[in-house]
Amino acid sequence: MLKSFRILSLLEGVSFLVILFITMPSKYAFDNGMPNKVIGMAHGFLFLGYVVMAIMMKPVLKWNNKTLAIVLLCSIIPFGTFWMDKKYLRPLA
């Protein structure tokens, strides 16, 4: 389950960065919104999966509410999931 969460957090983080640095500039600079719709939909599913898995990992990893809040907050901060993986998941792998 830990490995699955690590993979999901990596994919969620990458999809967020793709939206911020590739598809959003493309949408507004070149009036090309289709990549944003496609990647945005994928990111939405990954984000929801991340939130659900983080909540499921709380008892497994014995996180307190503060740690869970930090892990969830990392999903809305650029590069946050990569930091979260390094701080909370990689030492356990």
Residue pairs with C-beta under 8 A, 6 or more apart in sequence:
1 56
1 57
1 60
2 57
2 60
2 61
2 89
2 92
2 93
3 93
4 53
5 53
5 54
5 57
5 89
6 85
6 89
6 90
6 93
8 46
8 49
8 50
8 53
9 50
9 75
9 81
9 84
9 85
9 89
10 81
10 82
10 85
11 46
12 43
12 46
12 47
12 49
12 50
12 75
12 81
13 79
13 80
13 81
13 82
15 39
15 42
15 43
15 46
16 43
16 47
16 75
16 78
16 81
17 78
17 79
18 39
18 43
19 36
19 39
19 40
19 43
20 78
22 35
22 39
23 35
23 36
23 39
23 40
24 36
26 32
26 35
26 36
27 33
27 35
27 36
47 75
50 75
50 81
51 72
51 75
54 68
54 71
54 72
54 75
55 68
57 63
57 71
58 67
58 68
61 88
61 92
63 71
63 88
67 88
70 84
71 84
71 88
73 80
74 80
74 81
74 83
74 84
75 81
